[in-house]
Amino acid sequence: MELTFAAATDVGKQRDHNEDNFLIDKKLRLFVVCDGMGGHAAGEVASSITVHQIRDAVHANREMIARFREDSDEVDAVEILQILEHAIHDACSTVYNRAQAEPEKRGMGTTASVLLIAGEDNNLRGFISHVGDSRIYLTRHEQCHQLTEDHSLMNELIKRGKVTEEEFDTSPYKKFKNAVTRAVGVYASVEVDTFDFDILPGDSYLLCSDGMYEYFTDEELPGLLEAGEVKDVPKALIDIGNAGGGHDNITNVVVRVLADDTNPMDTRSQDLSLKLEVLKGMQLFRYLTYRELVGVMNITETHEYSAGQSIINQGDEGDAMFVVLSGKISLHQQDVEVAILGKGQHFGEMALVDRTVRSLSATASDPSRLLAIRRKEFFRIIKKQPELSVKLLWSFTQVLAERLRNTTAELSAARASLAASTTDAADTIPTIK
């Protein structure tokens, strides 16, 4: 897959200097946007230090990154994410120490949104590290997905239900609109969000500062990123921002992954789309964002079974939940069939909670493909992401509650049927005289 990219930055209409910085390194396939803060040119210093230190850290680890392949255990995706996370941590310490040494720069800081693309050309993977309220977007199949979460007071207030996004500009919180809850360099350390995902042919990515994303909608962005030649897109976006008021510095980095016109949806793309479609359609994952859904997909394993092949056995200890991608699965107790499951249905979910033995056996009725989610991996992501864990555990409770209601209804119906049968039998017993 071939990458094309371009970038542009502008002071905007209401600022007298530009504190944004960006970086593109073609050889490293590294893209960075930083939005500095602090005034008196301090924000520009913070963002400049950060983009260069991130680049130096990635360059120092380029041999490890070059060895990364998704079909190899030589270098794990987690190791690549750790390189980016440590790079931001090091930049944070450098910016903070510089501010302590120069009193006029105290309090300076910057956002940092980083996209690194690694792997073989026909099997690329994206790695994101992120702090602050700059953003990274993905447009795929004419849909827009925000891959980063804003570390801002505005976002926190919206998430807590204090105000809606539409109401914010007329609310008492408006004066806090530009306040960030995390930044590189304001303190000696900072918490960094990291995330990895599949890169597919036809993808477009936008890294931008907060001076840009106020001026387009999610519905508009796919058309904006895919219009004309890539070299012209960043400047066209800046023109949109300035026409809308240019309230802040505006920086855009645009990356396109060229698709093969003869095969726009290759096998890998189709497989990924199928997995996301199935997971998204499940009640267990219905509250998840696209980014969270991809995070869940990243911990799944794909297994194929031939007709008649056993998947789990009654009485065995379980450690995974299974989701049907294709085919049909028979759930049974010994020789008694309990249910037939198809695409999008799941079984074995109690194994995600405890080590209780399997209550049923499962066998492939047809050639089938399943996703497996292991308990160990499930606990790992819910420990790391509190918001995701609340969504998953709430959905899990709803799934179990629904099953309990169904079971109660079935038992009630069975008892009523048994009672009716007993009454009918009593009516037919002859009277003995």
BALODO-797330 format. One line per field, with one value per residue (C-alpha): residue in three letters; x, y, z; chain; residue number from 0. Coordinates in nm, 2 decimals, decimal comma, m for minus. Layout:
N
res = c(ALA;...) $
c1 = c(X;...) $
c2 = c(Y;...) $
c3 = c(Z;...) $
chain = c(A;...) $
n = c(NUM;...) $
***
This chain:
433
res = c(MET;GLU;LEU;THR;PHE;ALA;ALA;ALA;THR;ASP;VAL;GLY;LYS;GLN;ARG;ASP;HIS;ASN;GLU;ASP;ASN;PHE;LEU;ILE;ASP;LYS;LYS;LEU;ARG;LEU;PHE;VAL;VAL;CYS;ASP;GLY;MET;GLY;GLY;HIS;ALA;ALA;GLY;GLU;VAL;ALA;SER;SER;ILE;THR;VAL;HIS;GLN;ILE;ARG;ASP;ALA;VAL;HIS;ALA;ASN;ARG;GLU;MET;ILE;ALA;ARG;PHE;ARG;GLU;ASP;SER;ASP;GLU;VAL;ASP;ALA;VAL;GLU;ILE;LEU;GLN;ILE;LEU;GLU;HIS;ALA;ILE;HIS;ASP;ALA;CYS;SER;THR;VAL;TYR;ASN;ARG;ALA;GLN;ALA;GLU;PRO;GLU;LYS;ARG;GLY;MET;GLY;THR;THR;ALA;SER;VAL;LEU;LEU;ILE;ALA;GLY;GLU;ASP;ASN;ASN;LEU;ARG;GLY;PHE;ILE;SER;HIS;VAL;GLY;ASP;SER;ARG;ILE;TYR;LEU;THR;ARG;HIS;GLU;GLN;CYS;HIS;GLN;LEU;THR;GLU;ASP;HIS;SER;LEU;MET;ASN;GLU;LEU;ILE;LYS;ARG;GLY;LYS;VAL;THR;GLU;GLU;GLU;PHE;ASP;THR;SER;PRO;TYR;LYS;LYS;PHE;LYS;ASN;ALA;VAL;THR;ARG;ALA;VAL;GLY;VAL;TYR;ALA;SER;VAL;GLU;VAL;ASP;THR;PHE;ASP;PHE;ASP;ILE;LEU;PRO;GLY;ASP;SER;TYR;LEU;LEU;CYS;SER;ASP;GLY;MET;TYR;GLU;TYR;PHE;THR;ASP;GLU;GLU;LEU;PRO;GLY;LEU;LEU;GLU;ALA;GLY;GLU;VAL;LYS;ASP;VAL;PRO;LYS;ALA;LEU;ILE;ASP;ILE;GLY;ASN;ALA;GLY;GLY;GLY;HIS;ASP;ASN;ILE;THR;ASN;VAL;VAL;VAL;ARG;VAL;LEU;ALA;ASP;ASP;THR;ASN;PRO;MET;ASP;THR;ARG;SER;GLN;ASP;LEU;SER;LEU;LYS;LEU;GLU;VAL;LEU;LYS;GLY;MET;GLN;LEU;PHE;ARG;TYR;LEU;THR;TYR;ARG;GLU;LEU;VAL;GLY;VAL;MET;ASN;ILE;THR;GLU;THR;HIS;GLU;TYR;SER;ALA;GLY;GLN;SER;ILE;ILE;ASN;GLN;GLY;ASP;GLU;GLY;ASP;ALA;MET;PHE;VAL;VAL;LEU;SER;GLY;LYS;ILE;SER;LEU;HIS;GLN;GLN;ASP;VAL;GLU;VAL;ALA;ILE;LEU;GLY;LYS;GLY;GLN;HIS;PHE;GLY;GLU;MET;ALA;LEU;VAL;ASP;ARG;THR;VAL;ARG;SER;LEU;SER;ALA;THR;ALA;SER;ASP;PRO;SER;ARG;LEU;LEU;ALA;ILE;ARG;ARG;LYS;GLU;PHE;PHE;ARG;ILE;ILE;LYS;LYS;GLN;PRO;GLU;LEU;SER;VAL;LYS;LEU;LEU;TRP;SER;PHE;THR;GLN;VAL;LEU;ALA;GLU;ARG;LEU;ARG;ASN;THR;THR;ALA;GLU;LEU;SER;ALA;ALA;ARG;ALA;SER;LEU;ALA;ALA;SER;THR;THR;ASP;ALA;ALA;ASP;THR;ILE;PRO;THR;ILE;LYS) $
c1 = c(0,00;0,13;0,11;0,06;0,06;0,07;0,05;0,00;m0,02;m0,16;m0,18;m0,55;m0,75;m0,74;m0,38;m0,06;0,17;0,16;0,23;0,14;0,41;0,38;0,62;0,62;0,90;0,85;1,11;0,98;0,61;0,57;0,31;0,28;0,07;0,14;m0,06;0,15;0,02;0,17;0,21;0,52;0,64;0,65;0,39;0,59;0,89;0,70;0,55;0,88;1,06;0,79;0,78;1,15;1,19;0,92;1,09;1,43;1,29;1,12;1,44;1,64;1,41;1,37;1,53;1,28;0,99;1,12;1,10;0,74;0,50;0,16;0,22;0,54;0,61;0,95;0,82;0,48;0,24;0,26;0,63;0,57;0,31;0,56;0,81;0,56;0,44;0,80;0,87;0,60;0,70;1,06;0,93;0,71;1,01;1,22;0,95;0,89;1,26;1,30;1,01;1,15;1,49;1,33;1,07;0,91;0,82;0,67;0,34;0,41;0,29;0,16;m0,08;0,07;m0,11;0,11;0,04;0,31;0,25;0,45;0,45;0,48;0,34;0,05;m0,02;0,02;m0,08;m0,13;m0,01;m0,14;m0,02;m0,21;m0,23;m0,45;m0,73;m0,57;m0,73;m0,67;m0,96;m1,00;m1,23;m1,31;m1,58;m1,72;m1,76;m1,57;m1,43;m1,25;m0,96;m0,86;m1,05;m1,02;m0,85;m1,04;m1,27;m1,54;m1,53;m1,53;m1,84;m2,02;m1,94;m2,07;m2,40;m2,34;m2,40;m2,45;m2,21;m2,48;m2,55;m2,18;m2,13;m2,43;m2,36;m2,17;m1,89;m1,81;m1,51;m1,35;m1,38;m1,01;m0,91;m0,72;m0,71;m0,38;m0,08;0,28;0,52;0,28;0,37;0,67;0,47;0,15;m0,08;m0,07;m0,34;m0,22;m0,41;m0,33;m0,54;m0,54;m0,45;m0,66;m0,64;m0,86;m0,82;m0,76;m0,63;m0,64;m0,42;m0,53;m0,52;m0,83;m0,83;m0,95;m1,21;m1,47;m1,52;m1,63;m1,88;m1,82;m2,05;m1,84;m1,49;m1,48;m1,55;m1,30;m1,02;m1,08;m1,13;m0,86;m0,49;m0,36;m0,11;m0,41;m0,62;m0,45;m0,46;m0,82;m0,90;m0,72;m0,93;m1,24;m1,12;m1,03;m1,36;m1,53;m1,35;m1,00;m1,03;m0,70;m0,39;m0,48;m0,27;m0,35;m0,16;m0,34;m0,24;m0,40;m0,36;m0,39;m0,64;m0,60;m0,87;m0,91;m0,97;m1,08;m1,21;m0,94;m0,98;m0,82;m1,06;m1,36;m1,26;m1,20;m1,54;m1,71;m1,56;m1,65;m2,00;m2,06;m1,92;m2,11;m2,44;m2,40;m2,59;m2,27;m2,09;m2,37;m2,26;m1,90;m1,74;m1,56;m1,23;m1,34;m1,49;m1,15;m0,98;m1,21;m1,15;m0,77;m0,79;m1,00;m0,86;m1,01;m1,07;m1,20;m1,39;m1,50;m1,85;m1,88;m1,57;m1,60;m1,55;m1,62;m1,73;m1,97;m1,79;m1,46;m1,33;m1,39;m1,16;m1,32;m1,64;m1,71;m1,88;m2,01;m1,87;m2,01;m2,16;m2,38;m2,30;m2,50;m2,53;m2,62;m2,62;m2,50;m2,73;m3,00;m2,97;m3,05;m3,00;m2,85;m2,65;m2,57;m2,38;m2,36;m2,47;m2,24;m2,19;m1,97;m1,98;m1,98;m1,62;m1,53;m1,65;m1,53;m1,39;m1,72;m1,73;m1,92;m2,28;m2,32;m2,11;m2,07;m2,01;m1,98;m2,29;m2,14;m1,79;m1,77;m1,55;m1,56;m1,40;m1,27;m1,23;m1,01;m1,09;m0,73;m0,74;m1,09;m0,97;m0,66;m0,86;m1,12;m0,85;m0,67;m0,99;m1,23;m1,50;m1,49;m1,52;m1,83;m1,99;m1,90;m2,00;m2,33;m2,41;m2,30;m2,55;m2,83;m2,75;m2,76;m3,08;m3,25;m3,16;m3,28;m3,61;m3,64;m3,56;m3,81;m4,08;m4,00;m4,01;m4,34;m4,48;m4,36;m4,51;m4,84;m4,84;m4,76;m5,03;m5,28;m5,18;m5,22;m5,57;m5,67;m5,54;m5,74;m6,06;m6,02;m5,97;m6,30;m6,49;m6,47;m6,79) $
c2 = c(0,00;0,34;0,64;1,00;1,29;1,67;1,93;2,30;2,54;2,89;3,15;3,19;3,52;3,60;3,52;3,72;3,42;3,04;2,80;2,49;2,26;1,95;1,69;1,44;1,19;0,99;0,72;0,66;0,69;0,92;1,20;1,45;1,75;1,96;2,26;2,47;2,68;2,92;3,26;3,47;3,21;2,95;2,74;2,74;2,62;2,34;2,22;2,24;2,04;1,78;1,71;1,68;1,46;1,23;1,20;1,13;0,86;0,69;0,72;0,56;0,26;0,24;m0,11;m0,25;m0,08;m0,21;m0,57;m0,54;m0,77;m0,87;m1,24;m1,25;m1,26;m1,10;m0,75;m0,71;m0,42;m0,33;m0,27;m0,02;0,16;0,17;0,34;0,62;0,65;0,68;0,93;1,16;1,10;1,21;1,51;1,60;1,59;1,80;2,07;2,08;2,11;2,38;2,58;2,54;2,67;2,97;3,14;3,33;2,99;2,83;2,66;2,61;2,29;2,13;1,87;1,58;1,36;1,10;0,85;0,59;0,34;0,02;m0,32;m0,46;m0,26;m0,50;m0,54;m0,21;m0,12;0,22;0,32;0,63;0,81;1,11;1,38;1,69;1,81;1,79;1,51;1,22;1,12;0,82;0,82;0,48;0,37;0,73;0,72;0,93;0,80;1,01;0,79;1,01;1,14;1,50;1,56;1,87;2,01;2,05;1,68;1,59;1,81;1,66;1,30;1,37;1,51;1,86;2,01;1,89;1,98;2,19;2,38;2,44;2,78;2,93;2,77;2,91;2,67;2,85;3,03;2,69;2,58;2,58;2,43;2,10;1,83;1,68;1,84;1,76;1,96;2,14;1,89;1,66;1,36;1,30;1,01;0,91;0,73;0,47;0,27;0,04;m0,06;m0,20;0,03;m0,05;0,05;0,36;0,50;0,87;1,02;1,38;1,50;1,85;2,11;2,23;2,54;2,32;2,07;2,32;2,41;2,08;1,80;1,43;1,40;1,65;1,52;1,22;1,44;1,70;1,46;1,27;1,58;1,65;1,59;1,53;1,82;2,06;1,93;2,08;2,43;2,39;2,29;2,60;2,81;2,66;2,73;3,09;3,15;3,03;3,28;3,13;3,16;2,98;2,85;2,59;2,29;1,99;1,67;1,46;1,10;0,88;0,51;0,45;0,17;m0,06;0,05;m0,30;m0,44;m0,17;m0,42;m0,69;m1,00;m0,84;m0,54;m0,76;m0,97;m0,66;m0,52;m0,84;m0,86;m0,50;m0,55;m0,86;m0,71;m0,39;m0,58;m0,76;m0,63;m0,68;m0,41;m0,18;0,12;0,12;0,39;0,29;0,32;0,11;m0,15;m0,18;m0,22;m0,52;m0,66;m0,63;m0,89;m1,14;m1,46;m1,61;m1,98;m2,20;m2,53;m2,80;m2,95;m3,19;m3,05;m2,99;m2,64;m2,67;m2,96;m2,97;m2,99;m2,84;m2,52;m2,23;m1,93;m1,77;m1,64;m1,72;m1,51;m1,66;m1,49;m1,75;m2,10;m2,26;m2,39;m2,65;m2,61;m2,94;m3,14;m3,48;m3,58;m3,32;m3,01;m2,69;m2,43;m2,35;m2,03;m1,83;m1,51;m1,25;m1,48;m1,58;m1,84;m1,91;m1,55;m1,66;m1,77;m1,40;m1,36;m1,67;m2,02;m2,20;m2,52;m2,52;m2,61;m2,70;m2,85;m2,67;m2,83;m2,68;m2,79;m2,64;m2,51;m2,21;m1,92;m1,79;m1,50;m1,60;m1,34;m1,48;m1,39;m1,28;m1,03;m0,91;m0,82;m0,65;m0,40;m0,33;m0,26;m0,03;0,16;0,25;0,40;0,10;m0,14;0,04;0,01;m0,36;m0,46;m0,27;m0,44;m0,77;m0,72;m0,64;m0,95;m1,17;m0,99;m1,06;m1,43;m1,45;m1,30;m1,54;m1,84;m1,73;m1,69;m2,04;m2,19;m2,02;m2,15;m2,50;m2,50;m2,37;m2,64;m2,91;m2,78;m2,79;m3,15;m3,26;m3,11;m3,27;m3,61;m3,57;m3,50;m3,83;m4,05;m4,26;m4,24;m4,57;m4,66) $
c3 = c(0,00;m0,10;0,14;0,02;0,26;0,30;0,58;0,64;0,93;0,97;1,24;1,20;1,21;1,58;1,71;1,64;1,65;1,57;1,86;1,66;1,52;1,30;1,17;0,88;0,85;0,53;0,60;0,95;0,84;1,14;1,16;1,46;1,54;1,86;1,97;2,22;2,51;2,75;2,57;2,52;2,26;2,53;2,36;2,04;2,24;2,40;2,07;1,89;2,16;2,16;1,79;1,76;2,07;1,95;1,61;1,77;2,00;1,70;1,49;1,77;1,77;1,40;1,37;1,62;1,44;1,10;1,24;1,33;1,14;1,24;1,15;1,36;1,74;1,70;1,79;1,95;1,89;2,26;2,22;1,95;2,16;2,45;2,22;2,15;2,51;2,64;2,37;2,50;2,86;2,78;2,59;2,89;3,12;2,89;2,85;3,22;3,31;3,05;3,20;3,55;3,44;3,26;3,48;3,19;3,04;3,35;3,28;2,91;2,76;2,44;2,31;2,12;1,86;1,70;1,42;1,33;1,05;1,07;0,91;0,56;0,28;0,22;0,59;0,77;1,12;1,28;1,62;1,80;2,11;2,23;2,49;2,49;2,26;1,92;1,72;1,48;1,25;1,02;0,72;0,58;0,34;0,35;0,73;0,98;1,30;1,57;1,69;1,98;2,28;2,39;2,72;2,78;3,05;2,79;2,70;3,07;3,14;2,84;2,94;3,29;3,16;3,28;2,94;2,58;2,30;2,13;2,45;2,55;2,37;2,55;2,89;3,20;3,11;2,78;2,93;2,99;2,63;2,56;2,90;2,87;3,14;3,01;2,84;2,77;3,00;3,23;3,50;3,52;3,39;3,20;3,12;2,76;2,56;2,32;2,05;1,76;1,46;1,11;0,82;0,51;0,14;0,08;0,44;0,49;0,82;0,95;1,24;1,34;1,62;1,79;1,56;1,28;1,39;1,50;1,13;0,98;1,07;1,08;0,78;0,58;0,66;0,42;0,12;0,23;0,28;m0,05;m0,28;m0,53;m0,48;m0,13;m0,15;m0,18;0,10;0,41;0,26;0,16;0,52;0,65;0,42;0,56;0,92;0,84;0,66;0,97;1,19;1,24;1,62;1,68;1,50;1,24;1,16;0,94;0,84;0,59;0,51;0,24;0,19;m0,18;m0,28;m0,57;m0,81;m0,94;m0,59;m0,35;m0,09;m0,06;0,16;0,46;0,44;0,40;0,70;0,92;0,81;0,89;1,24;1,33;1,19;1,40;1,72;1,67;1,63;1,96;2,26;2,47;2,27;2,17;2,37;2,25;2,03;1,71;1,88;2,18;1,94;1,75;2,09;2,16;1,82;1,88;2,16;1,97;1,81;1,49;1,47;1,20;1,25;1,01;1,03;1,32;1,50;1,88;2,01;2,38;2,60;2,89;3,22;3,10;3,26;3,02;2,96;2,65;2,50;2,13;1,87;1,54;1,23;0,98;0,98;1,24;1,59;1,78;2,16;2,32;2,65;2,55;2,27;2,33;2,11;2,30;2,03;1,69;1,67;1,36;1,26;1,53;1,81;2,10;2,37;2,67;2,80;3,17;3,11;3,10;3,46;3,64;3,60;3,62;3,41;3,08;3,12;2,75;2,47;2,13;1,80;1,45;1,24;0,93;0,84;1,08;1,18;1,53;1,73;2,07;2,35;2,63;3,00;3,06;2,77;2,86;3,21;3,08;2,87;3,14;3,39;3,16;3,04;3,32;3,09;2,86;3,16;3,28;2,94;2,90;3,26;3,23;2,90;3,04;3,33;3,08;2,88;3,20;3,32;2,99;3,00;3,36;3,26;2,97;3,19;3,45;3,18;3,04;3,39;3,46;3,14;3,21;3,56;3,42;3,15;3,41;3,64;3,35;3,26;3,62;3,64;3,31;3,43;3,76;3,56;3,37;3,68;3,72;4,05;4,24;4,42) $
chain = c(A;A;A;A;A;A;A;A;A;A;A;A;A;A;A;A;A;A;A;A;A;A;A;A;A;A;A;A;A;A;A;A;A;A;A;A;A;A;A;A;A;A;A;A;A;A;A;A;A;A;A;A;A;A;A;A;A;A;A;A;A;A;A;A;A;A;A;A;A;A;A;A;A;A;A;A;A;A;A;A;A;A;A;A;A;A;A;A;A;A;A;A;A;A;A;A;A;A;A;A;A;A;A;A;A;A;A;A;A;A;A;A;A;A;A;A;A;A;A;A;A;A;A;A;A;A;A;A;A;A;A;A;A;A;A;A;A;A;A;A;A;A;A;A;A;A;A;A;A;A;A;A;A;A;A;A;A;A;A;A;A;A;A;A;A;A;A;A;A;A;A;A;A;A;A;A;A;A;A;A;A;A;A;A;A;A;A;A;A;A;A;A;A;A;A;A;A;A;A;A;A;A;A;A;A;A;A;A;A;A;A;A;A;A;A;A;A;A;A;A;A;A;A;A;A;A;A;A;A;A;A;A;A;A;A;A;A;A;A;A;A;A;A;A;A;A;A;A;A;A;A;A;A;A;A;A;A;A;A;A;A;A;A;A;A;A;A;A;A;A;A;A;A;A;A;A;A;A;A;A;A;A;A;A;A;A;A;A;A;A;A;A;A;A;A;A;A;A;A;A;A;A;A;A;A;A;A;A;A;A;A;A;A;A;A;A;A;A;A;A;A;A;A;A;A;A;A;A;A;A;A;A;A;A;A;A;A;A;A;A;A;A;A;A;A;A;A;A;A;A;A;A;A;A;A;A;A;A;A;A;A;A;A;A;A;A;A;A;A;A;A;A;A;A;A;A;A;A;A;A;A;A;A;A;A;A;A;A;A;A;A;A;A;A;A;A;A;A;A;A;A;A;A;A;A;A;A;A;A;A;A;A;A;A;A;A;A;A;A;A;A;A;A;A;A;A;A;A;A;A;A;A;A) $
n = c(0;1;2;3;4;5;6;7;8;9;10;11;12;13;14;15;16;17;18;19;20;21;22;23;24;25;26;27;28;29;30;31;32;33;34;35;36;37;38;39;40;41;42;43;44;45;46;47;48;49;50;51;52;53;54;55;56;57;58;59;60;61;62;63;64;65;66;67;68;69;70;71;72;73;74;75;76;77;78;79;80;81;82;83;84;85;86;87;88;89;90;91;92;93;94;95;96;97;98;99;100;101;102;103;104;105;106;107;108;109;110;111;112;113;114;115;116;117;118;119;120;121;122;123;124;125;126;127;128;129;130;131;132;133;134;135;136;137;138;139;140;141;142;143;144;145;146;147;148;149;150;151;152;153;154;155;156;157;158;159;160;161;162;163;164;165;166;167;168;169;170;171;172;173;174;175;176;177;178;179;180;181;182;183;184;185;186;187;188;189;190;191;192;193;194;195;196;197;198;199;200;201;202;203;204;205;206;207;208;209;210;211;212;213;214;215;216;217;218;219;220;221;222;223;224;225;226;227;228;229;230;231;232;233;234;235;236;237;238;239;240;241;242;243;244;245;246;247;248;249;250;251;252;253;254;255;256;257;258;259;260;261;262;263;264;265;266;267;268;269;270;271;272;273;274;275;276;277;278;279;280;281;282;283;284;285;286;287;288;289;290;291;292;293;294;295;296;297;298;299;300;301;302;303;304;305;306;307;308;309;310;311;312;313;314;315;316;317;318;319;320;321;322;323;324;325;326;327;328;329;330;331;332;333;334;335;336;337;338;339;340;341;342;343;344;345;346;347;348;349;350;351;352;353;354;355;356;357;358;359;360;361;362;363;364;365;366;367;368;369;370;371;372;373;374;375;376;377;378;379;380;381;382;383;384;385;386;387;388;389;390;391;392;393;394;395;396;397;398;399;400;401;402;403;404;405;406;407;408;409;410;411;412;413;414;415;416;417;418;419;420;421;422;423;424;425;426;427;428;429;430;431;432) $
***
